[in-house]
């Protein structure tokens, strides 16, 4: 079922983005990382504030770039929305939705060549139910990352729009990671919305066609984050190996 698959891939995106951000913050001073990701932080914070306003919560202590050593953005702690149950779900989901929406418009305006190269390689709209299907799923993700890297290498970086697209793509995809203190709320929001949409589509035999139409953005997001995760782990491993070699015997 497509909504179950969508929920799975959204969880993969959020957790991978969170992991990449944590790894970057361990390798590079966190203040530098958060300064680089400032455009994505702005979009995520706007989504957070909108969620607070919609649910009737009070907006307090919200900044794009904190004054602590990490430079992490600050969000409203314990917002206490007036809408029960749905309120926390909206607050957790809207920053992610804001980044995804911004990514859609950025890709439509600047990233059409890259999207065109990814049309033939897609994340599956269904999840595997066998061990062979699981290994095929992993193989397909390697193929997806390979296609994304090939598309990036073929892009014309002499055009300022290409460079801007890649920068915004990195900022927005990594900032899909939940804001400080909202990881559990964001994951619960994705699961609840995904399961609810799957139940409705199953009971009434309906499905939003925009889900399939936006699958190319899902491909791009998954491919970008998987590549960033793989590249980060390789660099981190090489740095650790060099440090080990340089130690006196």
N, C-alpha and C positions, 0 to 999 in steps of 0.2 A: 504493500500500500504506500502510495507516494508520500502521504503525510507522516507516516512512521519513518520512512527514509529521510524525509526533510528534517524531522526532529533529531535523528541520529547525526546527520551532517552538521546541523547547527550546534549540537553539543561538541562535535569534533572541532568546529571552528572556534567556539568560545574557549575550550580547554587548550587548544593549540596556541591561540593568541595569548592566553594567560601564561602559558609555558614559555613562549618566545620572549614576552616582556620580562618575565622573571629571570631568564637566562641572560638577556641583554643587561639587566640591572646588576647582575653579579659580575659581568665581564667589564662593563663600562660604568663610570660613576652615574648613579640613578638620575641625578639632576640633569646630566647631559642627555640621557635617554628620553626623559620626559620633556625636555626642551625641544628635541628633534620631533617628537610626536605631537607637538602643540596643536596643529590643525585638527588632528583626530580627536584630541582631548576636548577642543572647543565644541565639536559636534556632539560628542558623548555627553558633555556637561549640559548642553542645551536640551538634549533628550531627557536627562535626569531632572532638570528644572521643570520641564514641561510635564513630566510624570508627577512631580510634587504638586504643581498647580492644578492639574486635572483631578487629582485625588483629594484635594483640599488640605494637603500638608503644608507646613510652614517652611519656607526656604530660608535657611540660616547657614552661615559658614561655608559658602560655596566659592571655591577659587579654582582658576585654571592651573596655577603653578604655585604649590605650597612653599612656605618659607622654611620647611624642615630640610634636613640633609638630603633626603630622597627627592625633594621637589615634587612629590606626588600631588595630584589635584585633590582638593578636599571637597567632600560632599556632606550633605545634611545628615547628621547622625540621628538615628531613631526618629524618623520623620513623622510617625504616627498619622498615617492617612485616614481620612474620615470614611472612606469606602472600604468596608471589610473584605477580606479575601482577595478581591480583584485589585484593590489598591496596591498592595505590595508587588503583585504580578506586573502591573503597569509600570511601577517605578523601576523594577528590575529589567523589564523588557524594552522600554522606550530608548534608553541609551544605545542598546544594540540595534534597535530598529532605525534610529537616527543615523548611525554609522553605515548601516546597510543601504539606507535610502540615498545618503550622500555618495556612497560608492557606486550605486546604480547610475546616478546622474553624471558622475565623473567619468565612468566607463563609457556611457553613451556619448559624451561630449569629446573625450580625448582618447579613449581606448578601443575604438572599433577595430583597428587592424589586429590587435592582440586577441580580442574576442573572436574574430573570424578564424584565427589559427587554432582556437580551442574548440571549435564547433564539432570536430570529428572525435574528440576525446572528452568523455563526460563521466561524472560520478553517477553511480547507478541510482535510478529512481526506486529500486527495490533492494532489500537487504538479503544476503545469502542465508540459506538454511542448512547448508552442508559444509563440511570441512574443505572440500575442493572449492566451493564457492567463496569461502573465507580467504583462501590463498589467492584466488583470482581477484578478489576485491583489493588485496594488498598490491598485487601486480598492476592492477588498473591505476592505482594511485601513483605508483612510480612512473607509469606511462603518462599520466596527467602532468606530473611535475616536469618530466622530460619535454613534453609539448610546450609547457609554459616557458621553460628556459629557452627552447628553440625560438619561440615567438619573441621573447625578449631580446635575444641575440640578433634576430632579423629586423628588429625595430630601428627606425631612423632617429638616433639620439641627437642628430644635428638640429632636429626640429624641437623647439622649446616645449611644445605640447607633449611630446613623448616623455621628456625628462620630468615635467610637472606631473604627468599621469602616474609614472612609476613612484615618485615621491608620495603623492597623495594616496596611492594604492597601498603603500607600506604603512603610512600613518593610520589610515582608516581600518585596515585589516587588523593591525595589532591592537588598535584601540577598541576593537570589538570585545577585547578582554574586559571583564566587569570592572567597574570602578572600585576603589578601595572599600572593603566592607560589604560588597554586594554580590560576591561570587555565588553564594548559595541561593540568594533570591533570583539571580539571573538564570541559573540552571533550573530551578523549580519553575520559573516562568516559561522557559522553553518547553519543558516536559508537559506542563499543564496545557499550554496552548496547542502543542503538537498532538497530544492524546485527545484533546477536545475536538480539534479539527478532524482528526481521523475518525472519531466516533460519529460526528455529524455527517461527514461524507459517506460513511458506511451505512448509516441508518437511512439517509435520504437519497443516497446514490447521486451525490453531487460533488463536484470538485471545482475549485477556482482555477480557471485556465491560466491566470497570471502566475500560478505556481510553476507551471511548465515553461512559461514564457521567460521567467526570470532565472531559469536553471543555469543559463550561461554565466550569470553573475556568481552563482554558487560555485560553479566550476573554477572561475577565476580566483575566488576567495580561498577555496580549499587548496588550489595549486600554489598560490602565493604563500600561504601560511606553512604548508608542508615543506616548500623549498626553504623558507626562512628557518624553520626548525632544523632541517637537515644541515643546512649551511652553518648554522650556529653551533650545532653539536660537533660538526667536523672541526670548526675553528677552535672551539673549546677543548676538544681532544688533542689537537696539535699543540696548543699552548701548554696544556698540562704535560704532554710528552716532552716538549722542549725543556720545561722546568725540571722534569725528572732527570733528563740527560745531563743538564748543567750542574746537578747536585754532585758534590764530591763523593767519590766511591768510598 
